[in-house]
Amino acid sequence: MVEGSGLGLAICKGLVSLMGGNLTLESDEGAGSVFTAGINQRIAAGSEPLAVFRFTSTVSLLVFNTDPSCLASIRQMAGYARVRADFCSDPADFARKLEGEPFAWTHVILEYRTGYEAALKAAPRLTGTRWLALLAMTDFISQGKDPAIDFIFQPLVIPAFARFIQGEHVDFTMSLPLVSSLGVSSLSFRTSGMSVLVVDDSAVNRKVAEGFLESLDIHADEADSGRTAIALAEQRRYDLVLLDHMMPGMDGPETALLLRAIPGYRDVPIVALTANAGASHAELYRQAGMNDCLLKPIEFNAFVACLKKWLPPSHVEGDWIPGLDRESGISFTGSLQNLEMILKVFSRSGPKMLEQLEEGRRSGSLAELRAAVHALISSGANIGGVTLSAKARELERAVLAGATAEIDELYPVVRDELEKIVAGVARHTEALVASGGKK
């Protein structure tokens, strides 16, 4: 066991005291400690509420998560919203509930790691149900995502919860811990054909870095020690090495010196992953032949900025599909490969969505029109249809309000945008098939 000096706790206590609060401790030797900070805050005049719950239909919620604290948090939010909610923490119980008939819930919130496969199986059958998968930091999507299921990073906070149960689209770009770092500006950097070696004795740290890299279409291999890293580097040349500083046996600087001795590694960028900041450590890394450093915990924008310094970006030739933003689509699907897969699905479902939209308008039924428009909000966003999604959201609000003039103004805009995208996706998909997937 490694004991600290207590300096961090003293600093925290001081900060809490300066804000007029208090810090308490509950400790059980051998089991752990709980530190609780209490701070009195006033609500500023004119402040807007974090969430307002308004429902146009009855909502019933099913929540599955293996973490008791997560269940408790969502239980409290469901209480604020005054919606009926059922909770379960066993994956088998969750699967049984999804298979049961009749299905009693309009909304489902699930833990991605243990519940996603069951949700994928049930979603095509339960077409009227809204789904939200909760991602842990190490669950970064790299294998694509089903358009029927929204994704968001934990912790789930009440504004996102309110949007979800009121039928709005929720996505991981608005969620913590990456709320400031998964915007299109960061994800606009992509590179192709690159491979990176991630070296860290912590499996969590390796998976975080690997998830970031995969989201940028960069191949990643991992090593849990300096010796394993040397063995992998002797077998292939990586374009960049992310190297932990403090590792048992052989630390980062020692590993860097040995890497430089391997043929082909004289000019390969080596970036230190470290919690140690300061000039002395920077000099240590420089002397070991390391080019740069990233501070832990790794923040996505800093990660991308570092990659931009050491890896060449890919250049996409030709125009993308009219009406679609390529980088926005990639940000939702996780990679260009995943986006292409979703576009193939849309090439089959898009014409049907256009038909349902037109039928909803012709029918004169606001409920039918609203259902057709609502489907475009998430479907459009998932493939990068930024304008389509935004205009469909405006049209849905007009339909819900019964605002005839706004409906008349917005409907042709949405219809024309959808028709343009359907035609563009069809041409793109046909060209991709004709080229053998090498467009």
C-alpha positions, 0 to 999 in steps of 0.5 A: 500500500502506498500512502500519500502525504495528505496534502491533497485532502488539506487543499480540498478542505481549504477550498471548501472552507473558503466557499463557506462549506464543510468537508466530512469523512466516514472511514472503515479501515480495510474497506475505504473512506467516503469524503463529503463536501457540503457547500451552500449556494444561492440561486441567482435571480432570473436563473433558468431551471436545469430541466422542465418536464412537459409530456404530450403522452404517457411515459413509462421508463425501464432502467437497467444498470449494474451500478447501484449508485447509477440506479439511485441517481436515475430513480431520483430524476424519474421522481422529479419527472413524476414518471413511472419507472422500473429498475433492474440490475441483473442482465438476465432479468433485463433480457427477460423484460425485453422479451416479455409481452406485452412490453410495458415501457415507452423508454429504456435506459441501459448500461451499454457494456452489459445491456447493449446486445439485448437491446440490439436484439429487441429494438427492431421489434419494439419500434415505438420505444426510445432507447438510451445506452449509457457509456463508461469512459472505456466504452468509447464506440468503435464498432458502430452504433444502431440508429435506433439507440441513443448513446451518452457518456455517464454520468447521466445528468438531468438536462439530458435525462429530461430531453430523452424522456420527452422524446428528443435526440440525445448523443454523446457529444453533449455528455460528460466527461467529454462534453467539451471535447467531442465537437466536430472541430476536434473530430475533424482531424482524421488520418488514414493508414497510421498505427500507434503503440499504446504502452501503459501498465494500466488497462484502463489508461490503455483502453481510453487511449485506444478508444480515442485513436479508434474514433479517429480511424487510427489503428492501435496496439497495446503493451502493458510493459516496456519489454512488451513494447520493445518486442512489438516494435521489433516486429513492426514499425509504428507511426507513433508511440504513446509511452507511460512514464511510471511502469514497474520493471522498465519505466518509460524513459528506459523504454524510449532509449531502447526504442531509439536503438531499434532500426527504423525508430530513430525518427518515430515520435514518442509521446510520454503519458504522465501525471508529472508536470514540470521542467525537470520531467520535461528534461528527463523525457527530452534526454530519453529521446521522447518528443512530447508529453500528454498529461493524465488524465488524458483530455480529448482536445489535448490528445487530438492537438498532440496527434496533429503535431506528429501525424499527417492528416488524411485528405479526402478527395472529391465531394461528399454527399449533398446535404450531409456533413461528413465529420458530423456523421463520423462523430455520431458513428465513430469512424468513416467505416461505420458511417458507410455502413449506416449509409447503406442502411439509410439507402434502403430506409430513406425512400420509405421515410420520404414516403411516410413523410409525404403520406403524413402530410397528405393524411391531414393527421398531425399525429401521423405527420409528427411521427414521420417528422420525429424519425428524421431528427435522429436518423438525419443527425446520425448520418450527418444531416445537420440541416435536415435534423434541425429543420425536422426538429423545428417542424415537429415543434410546429406540429405539436403546437398546431401552428399551421402557418409554420407547418406550411413554411417548414414542411417543403424545406424538410421534404426537399432536404430529405429528398436531396439526401435520399438521392445523394446517398443512393448515388454514393452507395451505388458508386461504392458498390461499383468500385468494390468499396474503394471509392 
